Amino acid sequence: MSCQTIPQEVLDTIAPCGLNCRKCYSHVDGPIGRHAKSLQDLLGPNFSVYAQRFSQLGLTKFNAYPQFKELLSYLAAPDCSGCRKGDGCKYPGCGVRECLVQRRIAFCYQCDEFPCKKSGFDPHLEKRWIAMNMRMKEVGPEQFLFETRDETRYK
């Protein structure tokens, strides 16, 4: 199965490794960025003052608000269009995209050497990578996308 026989929507959504790009914290059209921005807007620009007051009233969880605000700001400004576009994967050391581009295939399961040691993934993600590609091999990328549409990306 070449890239040409897989619908572009599927290729734009499913990363070469099998993860859903649109569910990534860094995807420009993803729900994480939208929800983070919404939360930022709901809290408003002055919530830091209130967090400090709440902390002084004994609600010590608000001591961590400065770090939360920094993380929320990061999540509210996603900067990736997907692994097949732009700068590629956000996962440090990922070897999947480059390998697939060289082999001119869309997903790892299409390679005779799959599974291999070129992914660069930690053991947890490597296990998921293999399982996702095995499932795509069984049912095809379109059906895989349908089956996983409601699953969280981070499991």
PLY file of the C-alpha trace (Angstrom):
ply
format ascii 1.0
element vertex 155
property float x
property float y
property float z
element edge 154
property int vertex1
property int vertex2
end_header
0.00 0.00 0.00
1.59 3.24 -1.09
0.91 6.74 0.20
-1.17 7.41 -2.91
-3.85 4.84 -1.98
-4.36 6.23 1.53
-6.66 9.26 1.78
-4.86 12.51 2.52
-7.05 13.13 5.59
-5.76 9.87 7.08
-2.15 10.76 6.27
-2.62 14.24 7.77
-4.05 12.73 10.96
-2.04 9.59 11.62
1.68 10.10 12.11
4.07 7.71 10.36
4.45 5.83 13.66
0.68 5.41 14.13
-0.01 8.11 16.72
-2.80 10.60 16.05
-1.08 13.92 15.29
-4.24 15.94 15.78
-4.46 14.78 19.41
-0.90 15.84 20.19
-0.41 18.66 22.70
1.53 20.55 20.04
-0.83 20.26 17.03
-2.07 23.65 15.82
-5.60 22.33 15.22
-5.68 20.02 18.24
-8.11 20.04 21.13
-5.39 20.38 23.78
-4.31 23.76 22.44
-7.91 24.92 22.07
-8.82 23.87 25.61
-5.65 25.37 27.08
-6.37 28.66 25.33
-9.96 28.54 26.56
-8.79 27.95 30.14
-6.33 30.83 29.80
-9.16 33.07 28.64
-11.45 31.92 31.46
-8.80 32.62 34.10
-8.03 36.00 32.59
-4.83 38.01 32.83
-5.14 38.76 36.56
-5.68 35.30 38.03
-2.12 35.32 39.39
-3.22 37.93 41.94
-6.13 35.74 43.01
-3.97 32.60 43.13
-1.62 34.41 45.51
-4.57 35.48 47.69
-5.98 31.94 47.71
-2.56 30.65 48.73
-2.40 33.13 51.62
-5.84 31.94 52.74
-4.41 28.44 53.23
-5.19 26.99 49.82
-1.57 25.94 49.34
-2.18 24.24 45.98
-2.21 27.74 44.50
1.49 28.10 45.38
2.12 26.15 42.18
0.11 28.57 40.01
3.17 30.28 38.47
4.42 26.93 37.13
0.91 25.96 36.02
0.51 29.29 34.24
3.80 28.75 32.40
2.76 25.26 31.29
-0.72 26.44 30.33
0.81 29.21 28.24
2.97 26.64 26.45
0.02 24.32 25.79
-2.11 27.24 24.55
0.40 28.04 21.79
0.73 24.84 19.75
3.17 25.05 16.86
3.06 21.82 14.86
1.06 20.94 11.75
1.74 17.23 12.04
4.61 14.81 11.65
4.30 14.66 7.88
4.46 18.44 7.57
6.77 21.13 8.86
9.64 20.19 11.12
8.55 16.63 11.76
8.14 14.77 15.01
8.30 16.48 18.42
9.50 13.26 20.06
13.26 13.61 20.64
15.19 11.01 18.70
12.29 9.73 16.58
13.69 7.86 13.60
10.38 6.85 12.03
9.59 9.78 9.74
13.03 9.94 8.14
13.07 6.18 7.60
9.62 6.17 5.98
10.50 9.08 3.70
13.61 7.19 2.51
11.58 4.01 1.94
8.68 5.87 0.32
6.03 4.25 2.47
3.30 5.74 4.66
3.53 3.56 7.78
6.03 1.23 9.40
3.85 -1.87 8.95
4.43 -1.55 5.20
8.14 -2.24 5.64
9.59 -5.76 5.41
11.90 -4.95 8.33
9.07 -3.97 10.73
9.41 -4.07 13.66
12.96 -2.79 13.74
15.19 -0.85 16.12
15.16 2.41 14.13
12.22 4.06 15.89
14.25 5.65 18.68
11.30 5.19 21.06
11.46 4.36 24.74
10.13 0.87 25.66
6.61 2.13 26.47
6.17 3.99 23.18
7.89 1.23 21.23
5.28 -1.25 22.49
2.47 1.10 21.42
4.16 1.75 18.05
4.28 -1.96 17.30
0.67 -2.52 18.41
-0.65 0.43 16.37
1.14 -0.70 13.24
0.06 -4.31 13.67
-3.56 -3.14 13.94
-3.20 -0.92 10.86
-1.78 -3.89 8.99
-4.86 -5.94 9.97
-7.60 -3.40 9.26
-5.97 -0.62 7.23
-5.20 2.97 8.21
-8.73 4.28 7.56
-10.38 1.69 9.82
-7.62 2.17 12.42
-8.33 5.91 12.49
-12.05 5.19 12.91
-11.43 2.67 15.71
-9.15 5.00 17.64
-11.07 8.27 17.12
-12.22 8.45 20.76
-9.04 7.14 22.40
-6.65 9.40 24.24
-3.26 9.83 22.65
-1.46 9.67 25.98
-1.98 6.25 27.50
0 1
1 2
2 3
3 4
4 5
5 6
6 7
7 8
8 9
9 10
10 11
11 12
12 13
13 14
14 15
15 16
16 17
17 18
18 19
19 20
20 21
21 22
22 23
23 24
24 25
25 26
26 27
27 28
28 29
29 30
30 31
31 32
32 33
33 34
34 35
35 36
36 37
37 38
38 39
39 40
40 41
41 42
42 43
43 44
44 45
45 46
46 47
47 48
48 49
49 50
50 51
51 52
52 53
53 54
54 55
55 56
56 57
57 58
58 59
59 60
60 61
61 62
62 63
63 64
64 65
65 66
66 67
67 68
68 69
69 70
70 71
71 72
72 73
73 74
74 75
75 76
76 77
77 78
78 79
79 80
80 81
81 82
82 83
83 84
84 85
85 86
86 87
87 88
88 89
89 90
90 91
91 92
92 93
93 94
94 95
95 96
96 97
97 98
98 99
99 100
100 101
101 102
102 103
103 104
104 105
105 106
106 107
107 108
108 109
109 110
110 111
111 112
112 113
113 114
114 115
115 116
116 117
117 118
118 119
119 120
120 121
121 122
122 123
123 124
124 125
125 126
126 127
127 128
128 129
129 130
130 131
131 132
132 133
133 134
134 135
135 136
136 137
137 138
138 139
139 140
140 141
141 142
142 143
143 144
144 145
145 146
146 147
147 148
148 149
149 150
150 151
151 152
152 153
153 154
